[in-house]
Amino acid sequence: MNKGPAQIEMEQLLDAAFAPSHLAVINDSAKHHGHAGDDGSGESHFTVEIVSAAFAGVSRVMRQRMVNRALGDIPGNRVHALAIKAKAPGE
């Protein structure tokens, strides 16, 4: 499956913000076709898996806030749903 513009932009923003040792931006939109928030773009629902030293000693809630902040207006505006799995190395 080809990556869309939102997915590519999220990967670039997260890579720049966190220099992760692991980053996967997974497009889950097909699983939610016809559900609330499906705008037909094929880029409405994503899961982010990220491992970065920036998350060491940081709470789960704060990690999610850091990721959302790095993504700017994408969550909630251009992407309906975003699941975040943020970990520090070794977790």
N, C-alpha and C positions, 0 to 999 in steps of 0.2 A: 504494500500500500504506500502510495506517495505521501510525503509530508506536506501539510498545508501551511500557509503563511503564519497562522497563529502558533502552530507547533514549532516551527523553525525559530520564530521570534522568542518564544519561551525558552527554548534550548540556549539561544545566544545570550539572553539576559541572565539566566541562571548560571551559565558558565562564566560570564564576566563578573558576576556578583560574588560567587562562592568558590571558584576554581575547584570544582568537585572531583573527587577520585572516582565517583560513579554518578552518572546522570542518565535517567531514562524518563522521557516525556512520552507517555503512552496515550494514544487517542482511543478513548472508550466510547466515542459517540455512536458507533454502530449498535452497541448494546442498549442504547437509550432512544433509538429511532421511534418517533411517535410519542415519546414521553414529554412531560413538561420541560421546557427549556430547549428542546430540539428545534433549532431554527432552520434546519435543512442545509446548513453550511457544511455539515460533516465535521465540524470542529466546535462542538458544544460541551463535551465532557472529556476531561483528561485526568490522568493520574501522574503525579510527579514522584519519582523515586530519586532521592539525592543523598549522597554521602559527602560531607565536607567537614574539615577541621573547624570551620566557623560555627558549627553547632555544638562543639564540646562545652559541657557545663551549662548548656542552655535548655530551658524547659521545652516540652513539646509544644505548648501554646506559643511560646516566643519564637520557636523555629518556624511555625506556620506563619506567624506574622512577618518574619524576616523574608520568607519566600514570597508571600503576597506583596510585600513592599517592593521587592526586586522586580516583580512582574507588572508593577504599575497599574494601568487601567484594564489589563487583560482579564483578571478574575472579576466576575460580576458584570462586566460590560460586554466584552467580546467572547468570553467563555462562560457558559452557564454554571458549570460545576467543576471543581478542582479538588481532587483528593491528594493530600500531601503526606508523603512518607519521608521525613527528613531525619537523618541519623548522623552521628559523629563516627569517624573511623573506629572500628573495633566493636561497634554496637550490633 
